[in-house]
Amino acid sequence: MKTKLQNLFFAALTLAASSQKLGVNLIRVAILVIFVWIGGLKFWNYEAEGIVPFVANSPFMSFFYNKPAPEYKEYKLKEGEFNEAKHRWHAENNTYGFSRGLGILIMTIGILTFLGIFSPGIGLAGAALALIMTVGTLSFLVTTPEVWVPDLGSGEHGFPLLTGAGRLVIKDTAILAGAVVVLADSAKRVLNRLKK
């Protein structure tokens, strides 16, 4: 009985050990799905309006907007809400134009990363861009006040208490790890081709 269990355990370990290539490619597929879906949502007004606090407070992106950072708080909309005056403010701010451009970039990065299954060079470029973009997203934890629970009297506020926006951002640590894995895999495959 013990030998059968040991053999079964050994077989399971062998199978798991041989699934690394599948796992790396599944990361590529996951990045494709996430980036194409999220990038596509950037064409919807509610998503464009939702990223305003992140972009407006970022020293690397705020120049894409026409209005100063604190002003956006007066023009926040709930997801699915429409208000003509607030919508006009977002149009003047370049909220929608920037979001659509960002959406195209995000979808492109997802597709390039996925294509690493077939072309290590293209995959290398996609993974490098995914890594850079994800580090940029994680920088919002430092630059965006809305990622931390505000002091509204409960005594529960500030670091490490993440708001919904903060919880959304922190998940990018998993995408960052995945981007590093596919970057390493693509780089290894490119090096192997160059050595031949």
C-alpha positions, 0 to 999 in steps of 0.5 A: 500500500505504501509503495502504491501511494509513493508511486502515485505521489511521484507520478503527481510530482512528475506531472506537476514538474512537466507543466511549467511550459503550460503554466507559462503559456497560461500566464500569457493567456491570462494577461491577454484576457485581462489586458484586452478586457480592461483595455476594451472597457477604457472605451466606455465613459464610466471606466474613463471617469473611474480612472481619473483619480489615478491619472490626475494624481500621477506625476507620470500621467497627469499632463494628459489631462487639461484640468488640475488634480483636485478639481476632479473630486467635484465631477466624480460620477458613480458607475453608470451615472450620467450628469450632463455638466459632469460629462462636459467637464470630463470631455473638456478634461480629455478624460475620454480621449486619454482613456481610449488611447490607454485602452489601445495601448493596454490591448496591444500589450496583452496581444504582444505578450500572448504572441510570445507563445509563437514568437519569443521576440514579440513576447519579450517586447510584450512582457517588458511593456506589461512589466513597465505598465504594471509597475506604473499601475502599482505606483498609484499606491503612492500617488493616489489618495483614494486608494487608502481609507479616508479618516471619516471618524471610525478610527479605521483609515490610512495604511494598510487599509485599502479602499476598493480602488486600492484593492483593485491596484494591489492585485497587479502584483500578481500581473507583475509576477506573471510578466516577470515569468513570461519575460524570463521565458521569452528572453531564454528562448531568444537567447537559445535562438541567438546561440544557434 
